[in-house]
Structure formats: C-alpha cells, structure tokens
Amino acid sequence: MNKVSVIIPVYNVEKYLCRALDSLLAQTHQDWEAILVDDGSTDSSGLIAQRYCDKDRRFVLTRQDNQGQGVARNNALKAASGDYIMYLDPDDSFHPQAMEICVAAAVRDGSDMVTFTYDHLYRFLNKCTHRLGFGDVKPWHRTYRSYDYHVTDNIFRHATERSHPQGVDPRWRVKHCQAWRCLLKADLARKARFAEGVKYEDFPWWGEVLLNVERTTITRLPLYYYYPNPGSFIMSAGREEHIRSLQTVLKQTDELYEKATAEQRNAWNTNFRHSYSRYLQKKQHRA
C-alpha cells in the first residue's frame, strides 16, 4: 500500500482542527501520516494536535515560531516520508475516500498528480447558515464506486484561474491554485516550494508544479470540504498585506517562467497571471 503524507499547517484553529483530523481517521486508505506544524498558535490548537498524536502515531507534531503557512508547509515537507503528498488546511476536511481514490488513480494511470475539487454545496450552505446566525452544516459522504476522469500529459491545456476560459473543456478544468486540490508524487512535491512570508503562497508553488508535472489524472469528484472561515489566512489579511503579497508572488512567477517554453509561458500568463494582475490593480485602486 502506498503511503500518503498529509501536510497541515496549524495556527489558531481550535474551533475546527478536530474536524480536519477526524477526517483523516475516517479515511478508507489507512497507510498515511499527518505532519502537523503548529505555527506559533496562541490558542489551544497545539494541545489539540498533541492529543491526537498521543492517541495515534500517524499524527506527527512539530512546532515553529509564527512564520506563516508557506514556511510551515515547506518545513513539513522535509519531514514527510510518504510516496505521495496531500495538503489539508486545518479548518477544512477530506471525504473519507479521498486518499483511496487518488492513490488508486495515480497508480492506475502512472500519474504524477491527481486533481479533484471541493463540495460547492457544502461551502454555500455553510455561508448561508452563518449569515442567518445558525450553526455549521456537517459534511455528507456519497460512496464512489466509479467516476469519470481524464488523463493528460499537458496540464497547461486544462489548468486555469479564469471563470470562463476559451479552449478549456469545462468538464476537465483544473481551477485555481490551492494546494489542497491534488495528490502529488513526493518527488514532484519536493521540487516546488511555497512562497514564504506572504499571502497567496500557493500561487508561485502552483506555477512550479505545472512546470514539473508530466502526467495528470483529472477528476471532478468533490473530495474536499472547504469551510468558509472568516479568520482564514486570506480573509484576515489587511489591504496593504494583500498588495505586498500579490506583488511578491507575481514577481516570483515571472522569474520562474522566464525559463519556460513559449507555450507554457503564454498559458500561464493567459490563464493565471492575468487574473492575479487584475486583482492587484483593483486592490491598488482602492488603496
């Protein structure tokens, strides 16, 4: 059985962390480890993480001074021993079959990466109940025995940040750059580092992943439960920090893609950089 290393940066998520870690315990694929990095939490997150480590040796806890999600993920990757890497944000959770389906697809297709999506209805309903002053909606789990998928040796034909990209088959779009939407072979994951000290740390990371991946299995399965947390890294940042971070990650990806092929550079600029540049312009205009 192939081992999966799940990387989880932890910072002041005492309200949500148990749900995330319980979703790992519920996995139908049992050969995994979870590398939790306590990024200087000031609440009880570290204690909660330690409690899970004491109960199950597959949970491994490390601690660092508060340096941000990028540093936490990079440090966790150094300690990961799995054949594959997955990323889980501590306020979200996985579908119970997430690892089973992704590992089986990677082995079946010889893929470096397997992509999936999040449950849109779960996120929408939680946003609605929160606005109305009600509690959380719990994840629900459909059992998947078969599913549609697409295998490609050119991920640039499918990856996009745009809502309505031309020339991209809507059935097999790989939308946005969040780290949690894929399983990666460990050797590929180690080639891509997250930007440190900024928000949007996964933007240059994703750009590097796309340059290194050779074969990808794309699914449309909602294997991730994305929780609308107003205290998340992005939602809690001020406007100046957003602007500084966007400027930094755009510069990093520009440097990265100087060595890419013309086709890769054009795809990246059209489907990703343009969207982030427009977002930066809006932030600057409002400043």
Phi and psi in degrees as GROMACS dihedral restraints (atoms count N, CA, C in turn):
[ dihedral_restraints ]
;  ai    aj    ak    al  type     phi  dphi    fc
    3     4     5     6     1   -78.5    20    10
    4     5     6     7     1   134.1    20    10
    6     7     8     9     1   -85.9    20    10
    7     8     9    10     1   138.0    20    10
    9    10    11    12     1  -113.3    20    10
   10    11    12    13     1   130.2    20    10
   12    13    14    15     1  -101.5    20    10
   13    14    15    16     1   121.6    20    10
   15    16    17    18     1  -103.3    20    10
   16    17    18    19     1   123.6    20    10
   18    19    20    21     1  -102.4    20    10
   19    20    21    22     1   126.3    20    10
   21    22    23    24     1  -132.4    20    10
   22    23    24    25     1   107.3    20    10
   24    25    26    27     1   -77.4    20    10
   25    26    27    28     1   136.0    20    10
   27    28    29    30     1  -124.3    20    10
   28    29    30    31     1   121.5    20    10
   30    31    32    33     1  -149.6    20    10
   31    32    33    34     1   109.6    20    10
   33    34    35    36     1    50.6    20    10
   34    35    36    37     1    56.2    20    10
   36    37    38    39     1  -126.0    20    10
   37    38    39    40     1    37.6    20    10
   39    40    41    42     1   -59.3    20    10
   40    41    42    43     1   -27.3    20    10
   42    43    44    45     1   -73.6    20    10
   43    44    45    46     1   -21.8    20    10
   45    46    47    48     1  -121.4    20    10
   46    47    48    49     1   -18.9    20    10
   48    49    50    51     1   -61.4    20    10
   49    50    51    52     1   -38.5    20    10
   51    52    53    54     1   -59.4    20    10
   52    53    54    55     1   -40.2    20    10
   54    55    56    57     1   -61.6    20    10
   55    56    57    58     1   -42.4    20    10
   57    58    59    60     1   -63.8    20    10
   58    59    60    61     1   -47.4    20    10
   60    61    62    63     1   -72.0    20    10
   61    62    63    64     1   -34.1    20    10
   63    64    65    66     1   -64.1    20    10
   64    65    66    67     1   -31.2    20    10
   66    67    68    69     1   -68.5    20    10
   67    68    69    70     1   -23.7    20    10
   69    70    71    72     1   -76.0    20    10
   70    71    72    73     1   -42.1    20    10
   72    73    74    75     1   -62.4    20    10
   73    74    75    76     1   -25.2    20    10
   75    76    77    78     1   -87.1    20    10
   76    77    78    79     1    -0.4    20    10
   78    79    80    81     1   -65.2    20    10
   79    80    81    82     1   138.0    20    10
   81    82    83    84     1   -73.4    20    10
   82    83    84    85     1   -22.4    20    10
   84    85    86    87     1   -92.2    20    10
   85    86    87    88     1   116.7    20    10
   87    88    89    90     1   -96.2    20    10
   88    89    90    91     1   -12.6    20    10
   90    91    92    93     1   -90.0    20    10
   91    92    93    94     1    85.9    20    10
   93    94    95    96     1  -146.8    20    10
   94    95    96    97     1   163.1    20    10
   96    97    98    99     1  -133.3    20    10
   97    98    99   100     1   150.3    20    10
   99   100   101   102     1  -119.4    20    10
  100   101   102   103     1   117.3    20    10
  102   103   104   105     1   -96.0    20    10
  103   104   105   106     1   106.4    20    10
  105   106   107   108     1   -99.4    20    10
  106   107   108   109     1   129.0    20    10
  108   109   110   111     1  -114.9    20    10
  109   110   111   112     1   110.0    20    10
  111   112   113   114     1   -78.4    20    10
  112   113   114   115     1   108.9    20    10
  114   115   116   117     1   -90.0    20    10
  115   116   117   118     1    55.1    20    10
  117   118   119   120     1    70.8    20    10
  118   119   120   121     1    37.6    20    10
  120   121   122   123     1   -59.9    20    10
  121   122   123   124     1   143.6    20    10
  123   124   125   126     1  -107.0    20    10
  124   125   126   127     1     1.4    20    10
  126   127   128   129     1  -107.4    20    10
  127   128   129   130     1  -156.3    20    10
  129   130   131   132     1   -91.4    20    10
  130   131   132   133     1    14.8    20    10
  132   133   134   135     1   -56.6    20    10
  133   134   135   136     1   -44.6    20    10
  135   136   137   138     1   -61.7    20    10
  136   137   138   139     1   -39.1    20    10
  138   139   140   141     1   -66.6    20    10
  139   140   141   142     1   -40.5    20    10
  141   142   143   144     1   -62.9    20    10
  142   143   144   145     1   -45.9    20    10
  144   145   146   147     1   -60.1    20    10
  145   146   147   148     1   -42.8    20    10
  147   148   149   150     1   -64.2    20    10
  148   149   150   151     1   -35.4    20    10
  150   151   152   153     1   -62.1    20    10
  151   152   153   154     1   -40.4    20    10
  153   154   155   156     1   -68.8    20    10
  154   155   156   157     1   -37.5    20    10
  156   157   158   159     1   -62.6    20    10
  157   158   159   160     1   -38.3    20    10
  159   160   161   162     1   -67.0    20    10
  160   161   162   163     1   -29.0    20    10
  162   163   164   165     1   -88.4    20    10
  163   164   165   166     1   -29.1    20    10
  165   166   167   168     1  -143.7    20    10
  166   167   168   169     1   118.9    20    10
  168   169   170   171     1   -66.3    20    10
  169   170   171   172     1   -12.8    20    10
  171   172   173   174     1   -72.0    20    10
  172   173   174   175     1   -17.0    20    10
  174   175   176   177     1   -89.0    20    10
  175   176   177   178     1   128.6    20    10
  177   178   179   180     1  -124.8    20    10
  178   179   180   181     1   126.3    20    10
  180   181   182   183     1  -112.1    20    10
  181   182   183   184     1   129.1    20    10
  183   184   185   186     1  -123.1    20    10
  184   185   186   187     1   160.6    20    10
  186   187   188   189     1  -130.0    20    10
  187   188   189   190     1   149.4    20    10
  189   190   191   192     1  -148.0    20    10
  190   191   192   193     1   160.3    20    10
  192   193   194   195     1   -64.2    20    10
  193   194   195   196     1   156.6    20    10
  195   196   197   198     1   -62.0    20    10
  196   197   198   199     1   108.6    20    10
  198   199   200   201     1  -129.8    20    10
  199   200   201   202     1    -0.7    20    10
  201   202   203   204     1   101.6    20    10
  202   203   204   205     1   165.6    20    10
  204   205   206   207     1   -65.6    20    10
  205   206   207   208     1   -36.4    20    10
  207   208   209   210     1   -62.2    20    10
  208   209   210   211     1   -47.4    20    10
  210   211   212   213     1   -63.2    20    10
  211   212   213   214     1   -43.1    20    10
  213   214   215   216     1   -59.5    20    10
  214   215   216   217     1   -45.6    20    10
  216   217   218   219     1   -66.2    20    10
  217   218   219   220     1   -42.0    20    10
  219   220   221   222     1   -63.2    20    10
  220   221   222   223     1   -41.5    20    10
  222   223   224   225     1   -66.9    20    10
  223   224   225   226     1   -39.4    20    10
  225   226   227   228     1   -64.1    20    10
  226   227   228   229     1   -37.2    20    10
  228   229   230   231     1   -61.7    20    10
  229   230   231   232     1   -32.3    20    10
  231   232   233   234     1   -63.6    20    10
  232   233   234   235     1   -30.6    20    10
  234   235   236   237     1   -92.5    20    10
  235   236   237   238     1    -8.8    20    10
  237   238   239   240     1   -72.0    20    10
  238   239   240   241     1   137.6    20    10
  240   241   242   243     1  -118.5    20    10
  241   242   243   244     1     4.8    20    10
  243   244   245   246     1   -77.9    20    10
  244   245   246   247     1   165.8    20    10
  246   247   248   249     1   -76.3    20    10
  247   248   249   250     1   -26.2    20    10
  249   250   251   252     1  -132.5    20    10
  250   251   252   253     1   155.8    20    10
  252   253   254   255     1  -121.1    20    10
  253   254   255   256     1   136.8    20    10
  255   256   257   258     1  -130.5    20    10
  256   257   258   259     1   153.7    20    10
  258   259   260   261     1  -118.3    20    10
  259   260   261   262     1   135.2    20    10
  261   262   263   264     1  -131.4    20    10
  262   263   264   265     1   124.0    20    10
  264   265   266   267     1   -76.4    20    10
  265   266   267   268     1   143.2    20    10
  267   268   269   270     1   -72.2    20    10
  268   269   270   271     1    -9.3    20    10
  270   271   272   273     1  -102.1    20    10
  271   272   273   274     1     5.2    20    10
  273   274   275   276     1  -114.0    20    10
  274   275   276   277     1  -171.9    20    10
  276   277   278   279     1  -157.1    20    10
  277   278   279   280     1   163.0    20    10
  279   280   281   282     1  -100.2    20    10
  280   281   282   283     1   151.5    20    10
  282   283   284   285     1   -65.6    20    10
  283   284   285   286     1   145.1    20    10
  285   286   287   288     1   -57.5    20    10
  286   287   288   289     1   -26.1    20    10
  288   289   290   291     1   -96.9    20    10
  289   290   291   292     1     7.2    20    10
  291   292   293   294     1   -54.8    20    10
  292   293   294   295     1   -51.7    20    10
  294   295   296   297     1   -68.0    20    10
  295   296   297   298     1   -44.8    20    10
  297   298   299   300     1   -56.0    20    10
  298   299   300   301     1   -48.7    20    10
  300   301   302   303     1   -67.7    20    10
  301   302   303   304     1   -44.6    20    10
  303   304   305   306     1   -68.4    20    10
  304   305   306   307     1   -43.1    20    10
  306   307   308   309     1   -64.9    20    10
  307   308   309   310     1   -44.8    20    10
  309   310   311   312     1   -61.0    20    10
  310   311   312   313     1   -40.1    20    10
  312   313   314   315     1   -67.0    20    10
  313   314   315   316     1   -41.6    20    10
  315   316   317   318     1   -62.2    20    10
  316   317   318   319     1   -42.4    20    10
  318   319   320   321     1   -69.4    20    10
  319   320   321   322     1   -45.3    20    10
  321   322   323   324     1   -59.2    20    10
  322   323   324   325     1   -44.1    20    10
  324   325   326   327     1   -99.5    20    10
  325   326   327   328     1    -4.3    20    10
  327   328   329   330     1    64.6    20    10
  328   329   330   331     1    36.2    20    10
  330   331   332   333     1   -91.3    20    10
  331   332   333   334     1   146.3    20    10
  333   334   335   336     1   -80.5    20    10
  334   335   336   337     1   -25.2    20    10
  336   337   338   339     1  -144.9    20    10
  337   338   339   340     1   142.5    20    10
  339   340   341   342     1  -125.0    20    10
  340   341   342   343     1   126.8    20    10
  342   343   344   345     1  -111.3    20    10
  343   344   345   346     1   153.4    20    10
  345   346   347   348     1  -146.7    20    10
  346   347   348   349     1  -172.1    20    10
  348   349   350   351     1  -131.8    20    10
  349   350   351   352     1  -174.3    20    10
  351   352   353   354     1  -108.4    20    10
  352   353   354   355     1   162.5    20    10
  354   355   356   357     1   -78.6    20    10
  355   356   357   358     1   102.3    20    10
  357   358   359   360     1   -64.2    20    10
  358   359   360   361     1   -36.3    20    10
  360   361   362   363     1   -67.1    20    10
  361   362   363   364     1   -39.3    20    10
  363   364   365   366     1   -59.7    20    10
  364   365   366   367     1   -46.5    20    10
  366   367   368   369     1   -64.3    20    10
  367   368   369   370     1   -45.1    20    10
  369   370   371   372     1   -62.4    20    10
  370   371   372   373     1   -45.8    20    10
  372   373   374   375     1   -64.6    20    10
  373   374   375   376     1   -37.5    20    10
  375   376   377   378     1   -67.8    20    10
  376   377   378   379     1   -37.4    20    10
  378   379   380   381     1   -63.0    20    10
  379   380   381   382     1   -39.3    20    10
  381   382   383   384     1   -67.1    20    10
  382   383   384   385     1   -47.6    20    10
  384   385   386   387     1   -66.0    20    10
  385   386   387   388     1   -34.5    20    10
  387   388   389   390     1   -66.7    20    10
  388   389   390   391     1   -40.8    20    10
  390   391   392   393     1   -65.7    20    10
  391   392   393   394     1   -31.7    20    10
  393   394   395   396     1   -85.5    20    10
  394   395   396   397     1    -3.7    20    10
  396   397   398   399     1    85.2    20    10
  397   398   399   400     1    16.6    20    10
  399   400   401   402     1   -97.8    20    10
  400   401   402   403     1   175.6    20    10
  402   403   404   405     1   -79.8    20    10
  403   404   405   406     1  -173.2    20    10
  405   406   407   408     1   -73.9    20    10
  406   407   408   409     1   149.2    20    10
  408   409   410   411     1   -88.4    20    10
  409   410   411   412     1   130.4    20    10
  411   412   413   414     1   -80.3    20    10
  412   413   414   415     1   146.2    20    10
  414   415   416   417     1   -61.6    20    10
  415   416   417   418     1   148.4    20    10
  417   418   419   420     1  -120.6    20    10
  418   419   420   421     1   153.8    20    10
  420   421   422   423     1  -128.0    20    10
  421   422   423   424     1   111.8    20    10
  423   424   425   426     1   -85.6    20    10
  424   425   426   427     1   139.3    20    10
  426   427   428   429     1   -86.0    20    10
  427   428   429   430     1   127.3    20    10
  429   430   431   432     1  -102.3    20    10
  430   431   432   433     1   117.5    20    10
  432   433   434   435     1  -104.6    20    10
  433   434   435   436     1   -21.2    20    10
  435   436   437   438     1  -153.5    20    10
  436   437   438   439     1   158.6    20    10
  438   439   440   441     1  -163.6    20    10
  439   440   441   442     1   158.4    20    10
  441   442   443   444     1   -82.3    20    10
  442   443   444   445     1   146.7    20    10
  444   445   446   447     1  -153.7    20    10
  445   446   447   448     1   164.9    20    10
  447   448   449   450     1  -137.1    20    10
  448   449   450   451     1   134.2    20    10
  450   451   452   453     1  -109.7    20    10
  451   452   453   454     1   131.9    20    10
  453   454   455   456     1  -137.3    20    10
  454   455   456   457     1   147.8    20    10
  456   457   458   459     1  -103.1    20    10
  457   458   459   460     1     9.6    20    10
  459   460   461   462     1  -139.0    20    10
  460   461   462   463     1    85.4    20    10
  462   463   464   465     1   -64.9    20    10
  463   464   465   466     1   -24.4    20    10
  465   466   467   468     1   -63.1    20    10
  466   467   468   469     1   -20.9    20    10
  468   469   470   471     1   -76.1    20    10
  469   470   471   472     1   -10.7    20    10
  471   472   473   474     1  -122.8    20    10
  472   473   474   475     1   -25.8    20    10
  474   475   476   477     1   -81.8    20    10
  475   476   477   478     1   134.6    20    10
  477   478   479   480     1  -159.5    20    10
  478   479   480   481     1   154.3    20    10
  480   481   482   483     1  -102.5    20    10
  481   482   483   484     1   -16.5    20    10
  483   484   485   486     1   -77.9    20    10
  484   485   486   487     1   154.3    20    10
  486   487   488   489     1   -75.7    20    10
  487   488   489   490     1   -39.5    20    10
  489   490   491   492     1  -133.9    20    10
  490   491   492   493     1    66.5    20    10
  492   493   494   495     1   -72.6    20    10
  493   494   495   496     1   139.5    20    10
  495   496   497   498     1   -78.1    20    10
  496   497   498   499     1   144.3    20    10
  498   499   500   501     1    79.1    20    10
  499   500   501   502     1     5.3    20    10
  501   502   503   504     1  -111.1    20    10
  502   503   504   505     1   119.1    20    10
  504   505   506   507     1   -59.8    20    10
  505   506   507   508     1   117.2    20    10
  507   508   509   510     1   -59.7    20    10
  508   509   510   511     1   -23.4    20    10
  510   511   512   513     1   -70.5    20    10
  511   512   513   514     1   -27.0    20    10
  513   514   515   516     1  -127.1    20    10
  514   515   516   517     1    35.4    20    10
  516   517   518   519     1   -75.3    20    10
  517   518   519   520     1   140.7    20    10
  519   520   521   522     1  -108.7    20    10
  520   521   522   523     1    97.4    20    10
  522   523   524   525     1   -89.2    20    10
  523   524   525   526     1   136.0    20    10
  525   526   527   528     1    70.7    20    10
  526   527   528   529     1   178.8    20    10
  528   529   530   531     1  -121.4    20    10
  529   530   531   532     1    18.3    20    10
  531   532   533   534     1   -64.8    20    10
  532   533   534   535     1   138.1    20    10
  534   535   536   537     1   -67.1    20    10
  535   536   537   538     1   -25.2    20    10
  537   538   539   540     1   -76.2    20    10
  538   539   540   541     1    -6.5    20    10
  540   541   542   543     1   -89.6    20    10
  541   542   543   544     1    14.9    20    10
  543   544   545   546     1  -154.3    20    10
  544   545   546   547     1   161.0    20    10
  546   547   548   549     1  -107.8    20    10
  547   548   549   550     1   136.0    20    10
  549   550   551   552     1  -125.0    20    10
  550   551   552   553     1   144.6    20    10
  552   553   554   555     1   -60.8    20    10
  553   554   555   556     1   142.2    20    10
  555   556   557   558     1   -60.8    20    10
  556   557   558   559     1   -39.3    20    10
  558   559   560   561     1   -66.8    20    10
  559   560   561   562     1   -31.5    20    10
  561   562   563   564     1   -72.4    20    10
  562   563   564   565     1   -42.7    20    10
  564   565   566   567     1   -59.5    20    10
  565   566   567   568     1   -35.0    20    10
  567   568   569   570     1   -73.6    20    10
  568   569   570   571     1   -13.7    20    10
  570   571   572   573     1   -82.1    20    10
  571   572   573   574     1   -15.8    20    10
  573   574   575   576     1  -116.3    20    10
  574   575   576   577     1   120.6    20    10
  576   577   578   579     1  -106.2    20    10
  577   578   579   580     1   149.7    20    10
  579   580   581   582     1   -83.7    20    10
  580   581   582   583     1   143.7    20    10
  582   583   584   585     1   -62.1    20    10
  583   584   585   586     1   141.8    20    10
  585   586   587   588     1  -111.5    20    10
  586   587   588   589     1   142.1    20    10
  588   589   590   591     1    80.0    20    10
  589   590   591   592     1    13.2    20    10
  591   592   593   594     1  -140.0    20    10
  592   593   594   595     1   163.0    20    10
  594   595   596   597     1   -80.9    20    10
  595   596   597   598     1   172.3    20    10
  597   598   599   600     1    58.8    20    10
  598   599   600   601     1    34.0    20    10
  600   601   602   603     1   -64.9    20    10
  601   602   603   604     1   -17.4    20    10
  603   604   605   606     1   -88.1    20    10
  604   605   606   607     1    -5.6    20    10
  606   607   608   609     1   -68.4    20    10
  607   608   609   610     1   -56.7    20    10
  609   610   611   612     1   -66.3    20    10
  610   611   612   613     1   -31.0    20    10
  612   613   614   615     1   -58.5    20    10
  613   614   615   616     1   -48.1    20    10
  615   616   617   618     1   -63.6    20    10
  616   617   618   619     1   -39.5    20    10
  618   619   620   621     1   -58.9    20    10
  619   620   621   622     1   -39.2    20    10
  621   622   623   624     1   -73.3    20    10
  622   623   624   625     1   -37.2    20    10
  624   625   626   627     1   -58.2    20    10
  625   626   627   628     1   -47.3    20    10
  627   628   629   630     1   -61.5    20    10
  628   629   630   631     1   -33.8    20    10
  630   631   632   633     1   -72.2    20    10
  631   632   633   634     1   -24.6    20    10
  633   634   635   636     1  -102.8    20    10
  634   635   636   637     1   -21.3    20    10
  636   637   638   639     1   -73.2    20    10
  637   638   639   640     1   138.7    20    10
  639   640   641   642     1  -104.1    20    10
  640   641   642   643     1   -46.5    20    10
  642   643   644   645     1  -129.5    20    10
  643   644   645   646     1   136.8    20    10
  645   646   647   648     1  -130.6    20    10
  646   647   648   649     1   137.3    20    10
  648   649   650   651     1  -101.3    20    10
  649   650   651   652     1   122.0    20    10
  651   652   653   654     1  -104.9    20    10
  652   653   654   655     1   127.3    20    10
  654   655   656   657     1  -121.3    20    10
  655   656   657   658     1   164.2    20    10
  657   658   659   660     1  -108.8    20    10
  658   659   660   661     1    17.4    20    10
  660   661   662   663     1   -73.3    20    10
  661   662   663   664     1   133.8    20    10
  663   664   665   666     1   -84.5    20    10
  664   665   666   667     1    76.8    20    10
  666   667   668   669     1   -92.7    20    10
  667   668   669   670     1     5.4    20    10
  669   670   671   672     1  -130.1    20    10
  670   671   672   673     1   139.4    20    10
  672   673   674   675     1  -110.4    20    10
  673   674   675   676     1   102.8    20    10
  675   676   677   678     1   -90.1    20    10
  676   677   678   679     1   113.7    20    10
  678   679   680   681     1   -92.7    20    10
  679   680   681   682     1   128.7    20    10
  681   682   683   684     1   -76.5    20    10
  682   683   684   685     1    86.8    20    10
  684   685   686   687     1   -97.3    20    10
  685   686   687   688     1   112.8    20    10
  687   688   689   690     1   -66.0    20    10
  688   689   690   691     1   -15.6    20    10
  690   691   692   693     1   -97.0    20    10
  691   692   693   694     1    14.1    20    10
  693   694   695   696     1   -66.3    20    10
  694   695   696   697     1   169.2    20    10
  696   697   698   699     1   -55.4    20    10
  697   698   699   700     1   -47.4    20    10
  699   700   701   702     1   -74.3    20    10
  700   701   702   703     1   -44.6    20    10
  702   703   704   705     1   -67.7    20    10
  703   704   705   706     1   -27.2    20    10
  705   706   707   708     1   -91.7    20    10
  706   707   708   709     1    -5.9    20    10
  708   709   710   711     1   -78.2    20    10
  709   710   711   712     1   146.2    20    10
  711   712   713   714     1   -79.4    20    10
  712   713   714   715     1   168.5    20    10
  714   715   716   717     1   -62.1    20    10
  715   716   717   718     1   -42.5    20    10
  717   718   719   720     1   -63.0    20    10
  718   719   720   721     1   -38.4    20    10
  720   721   722   723     1   -67.9    20    10
  721   722   723   724     1   -38.4    20    10
  723   724   725   726     1   -58.5    20    10
  724   725   726   727     1   -48.1    20    10
  726   727   728   729     1   -62.3    20    10
  727   728   729   730     1   -47.9    20    10
  729   730   731   732     1   -60.7    20    10
  730   731   732   733     1   -43.2    20    10
  732   733   734   735     1   -65.5    20    10
  733   734   735   736     1   -43.7    20    10
  735   736   737   738     1   -62.1    20    10
  736   737   738   739     1   -42.8    20    10
  738   739   740   741     1   -60.9    20    10
  739   740   741   742     1   -41.4    20    10
  741   742   743   744     1   -66.3    20    10
  742   743   744   745     1   -48.3    20    10
  744   745   746   747     1   -71.6    20    10
  745   746   747   748     1   -31.7    20    10
  747   748   749   750     1   -65.2    20    10
  748   749   750   751     1   -41.3    20    10
  750   751   752   753     1   -63.5    20    10
  751   752   753   754     1   -42.0    20    10
  753   754   755   756     1   -62.8    20    10
  754   755   756   757     1   -42.9    20    10
  756   757   758   759     1   -72.3    20    10
  757   758   759   760     1   -32.5    20    10
  759   760   761   762     1   -60.0    20    10
  760   761   762   763     1   -43.6    20    10
  762   763   764   765     1   -65.9    20    10
  763   764   765   766     1   -39.5    20    10
  765   766   767   768     1   -63.0    20    10
  766   767   768   769     1   -41.1    20    10
  768   769   770   771     1   -88.1    20    10
  769   770   771   772     1     1.4    20    10
  771   772   773   774     1   -62.9    20    10
  772   773   774   775     1   -29.3    20    10
  774   775   776   777     1   -96.6    20    10
  775   776   777   778     1     1.2    20    10
  777   778   779   780     1   -79.9    20    10
  778   779   780   781     1   166.4    20    10
  780   781   782   783     1   -71.2    20    10
  781   782   783   784     1   162.9    20    10
  783   784   785   786     1   -60.6    20    10
  784   785   786   787     1   -38.4    20    10
  786   787   788   789     1   -64.6    20    10
  787   788   789   790     1   -44.7    20    10
  789   790   791   792     1   -64.9    20    10
  790   791   792   793     1   -43.9    20    10
  792   793   794   795     1   -64.2    20    10
  793   794   795   796     1   -41.5    20    10
  795   796   797   798     1   -65.6    20    10
  796   797   798   799     1   -42.7    20    10
  798   799   800   801     1   -63.2    20    10
  799   800   801   802     1   -43.8    20    10
  801   802   803   804     1   -64.2    20    10
  802   803   804   805     1   -47.2    20    10
  804   805   806   807     1   -63.6    20    10
  805   806   807   808     1   -39.4    20    10
  807   808   809   810     1   -73.8    20    10
  808   809   810   811     1   -45.2    20    10
  810   811   812   813     1   -94.3    20    10
  811   812   813   814     1   -15.8    20    10
  813   814   815   816     1  -128.8    20    10
  814   815   816   817     1   -57.4    20    10
  816   817   818   819     1   -60.5    20    10
  817   818   819   820     1   -40.4    20    10
  819   820   821   822     1   -58.0    20    10
  820   821   822   823     1   -42.0    20    10
  822   823   824   825     1   -65.1    20    10
  823   824   825   826     1   -42.9    20    10
  825   826   827   828     1   -70.5    20    10
  826   827   828   829     1   -34.5    20    10
  828   829   830   831     1   -64.2    20    10
  829   830   831   832     1   -42.6    20    10
  831   832   833   834     1   -65.1    20    10
  832   833   834   835     1   -38.8    20    10
  834   835   836   837     1   -63.7    20    10
  835   836   837   838     1   -41.6    20    10
  837   838   839   840     1   -62.2    20    10
  838   839   840   841     1   -42.7    20    10
  840   841   842   843     1   -61.7    20    10
  841   842   843   844     1   -39.0    20    10
  843   844   845   846     1   -65.6    20    10
  844   845   846   847     1   -42.2    20    10
  846   847   848   849     1   -63.4    20    10
  847   848   849   850     1   -41.8    20    10
  849   850   851   852     1   -67.8    20    10
  850   851   852   853     1   -37.1    20    10
  852   853   854   855     1   -65.5    20    10
  853   854   855   856     1   -33.4    20    10
  855   856   857   858     1   -84.1    20    10
  856   857   858   859     1   -14.7    20    10
